[in-house]
Amino acid sequence: MTDSKLISKLVEEHLAGSGLFLVGVRVSAGNDIDVTVEAETRDVSLDDCTELNNWLESQLDRSVEDHSLTVGSAGLTQPFKVFKQFKKAEGSRVELLIAGGRKIKGAILDKADEDRIWVSYSSLETVEGRKRKESVRHSEAFSYSELLSVKKELDF
């Protein structure tokens, strides 16, 4: 079976300086290799995936070990997996699922650093002395260990 750490190292070295970064490598028991990439400031193109697929295929030897190879982008609805995805999403609307089951939709990811993210959001809440719920603005920070998932929220 192909080593996912070796594939990761090869891909990271190849992508250095290209504006793309590695999100993950998964190798199944049947030697199906799935490589996921993201772009730092733009969308990943089909040409990006094709080029990386062709290059990676040239680095692997099917006569030594048979495999299938798939290269794709992280996708709009997939949770973030690596720090660079959080940085890229700064200023964007995100949906968070926090340990304990709390869900926050429509939050703005204000900032991300190596330890935590900061988000701001509004929620309708009962305010003392008022009959109707009112929109209350919140700003919170969450460590990555508190987050079960964070993904970009799509506006239609």
C-alpha positions in Angstrom: 0.0 0.0 0.0 1.2 3.5 -0.9 2.4 5.6 2.1 0.1 8.7 2.5 3.0 10.6 4.3 5.2 10.1 1.3 2.5 11.3 -1.1 1.8 14.3 1.2 5.5 15.3 1.2 5.8 14.9 -2.6 2.6 17.0 -3.2 3.6 19.7 -0.7 7.1 20.1 -2.3 5.5 20.2 -5.8 2.9 22.8 -4.8 5.4 25.1 -3.0 5.1 28.6 -4.4 2.2 27.7 -6.8 -0.6 29.3 -4.8 -2.1 25.9 -4.1 -1.8 24.0 -0.8 -2.5 20.4 0.3 -5.6 19.8 2.4 -5.3 16.1 2.7 -4.2 12.7 1.3 -6.2 9.5 1.9 -5.0 6.1 0.8 -7.6 3.3 1.1 -6.8 -0.4 1.8 -7.3 -1.0 -2.0 -4.6 1.6 -2.7 -7.0 4.3 -4.0 -5.2 7.5 -3.5 -7.3 10.6 -3.0 -5.5 14.0 -2.9 -7.3 17.2 -2.0 -5.9 20.6 -2.6 -7.1 24.2 -2.2 -5.9 27.6 -3.6 -4.8 30.4 -1.3 -6.5 33.3 -3.1 -8.6 31.8 -5.9 -10.7 28.8 -6.8 -8.9 25.6 -7.8 -9.3 25.0 -11.6 -9.7 21.7 -13.5 -6.3 22.5 -15.1 -4.7 22.7 -11.6 -6.1 19.3 -10.7 -5.1 17.8 -14.1 -1.5 19.1 -13.8 -1.1 17.8 -10.3 -2.6 14.4 -11.2 -0.3 14.0 -14.2 2.8 15.1 -12.2 1.9 12.8 -9.3 1.2 9.9 -11.7 4.7 10.4 -13.1 6.2 10.0 -9.5 4.4 6.7 -8.8 5.4 3.4 -10.4 2.4 1.2 -11.3 4.8 -1.7 -12.0 5.8 -1.7 -8.3 2.4 -1.1 -6.9 -0.9 -0.6 -8.7 -3.1 2.2 -7.6 -5.9 4.6 -8.6 -5.4 8.3 -8.3 -7.9 11.1 -7.8 -7.0 14.8 -7.4 -9.7 17.3 -6.5 -10.4 20.5 -4.7 -11.6 20.8 -1.1 -15.2 21.6 -2.2 -17.5 24.4 -1.1 -19.5 22.3 1.4 -16.7 20.4 3.0 -15.5 21.4 6.5 -12.2 23.1 6.8 -9.3 20.8 7.7 -6.1 22.9 7.6 -5.2 26.3 8.9 -4.8 27.9 5.5 -8.5 27.2 4.8 -9.4 29.2 7.9 -7.1 32.1 6.8 -8.5 32.1 3.3 -12.1 32.3 4.7 -11.4 35.4 6.8 -14.2 37.9 6.2 -16.5 35.2 4.9 -19.7 33.7 6.3 -19.2 30.4 8.0 -21.3 27.8 9.8 -19.7 26.4 13.0 -20.5 23.2 15.0 -19.0 23.5 18.4 -18.3 20.7 20.9 -21.5 20.1 22.9 -23.7 20.4 19.8 -24.0 24.2 19.6 -24.4 25.4 16.0 -23.8 28.9 14.8 -25.0 29.9 11.3 -24.3 33.1 9.5 -21.2 34.0 11.5 -18.4 36.1 9.9 -15.0 34.6 10.4 -13.2 37.7 11.5 -9.7 36.3 12.2 -7.8 33.0 12.4 -4.4 32.3 13.9 -2.6 29.1 14.8 -4.5 28.7 18.1 -8.1 29.9 17.5 -10.6 31.7 15.4 -12.7 34.8 16.1 -16.2 35.1 14.8 -19.0 37.6 15.0 -22.7 36.9 14.5 -26.2 38.1 15.4 -29.0 36.1 17.1 -32.6 36.9 18.1 -32.8 37.0 21.9 -35.2 38.0 24.6 -34.0 41.4 26.0 -35.1 42.4 29.4 -38.0 45.0 29.3 -38.9 44.1 25.7 -41.8 42.0 24.4 -40.2 41.0 21.2 -36.9 39.3 20.6 -34.2 41.6 19.3 -31.1 41.0 17.3 -28.1 40.9 19.5 -24.5 41.1 18.1 -21.9 38.6 19.5 -18.2 38.2 19.1 -16.5 35.0 20.3 -13.2 33.2 20.0 -13.0 29.4 19.7 -9.9 27.2 20.0 -9.6 24.6 17.3 -10.2 21.9 19.9 -13.6 23.3 20.6 -14.7 23.1 16.9 -16.2 20.0 15.5 -16.6 21.6 12.1 -16.4 24.9 10.3 -17.4 25.3 6.7 -18.1 28.1 4.4 -21.8 29.1 4.3 -23.1 29.6 0.8 -25.4 32.5 -0.1 -28.0 32.0 -2.8 
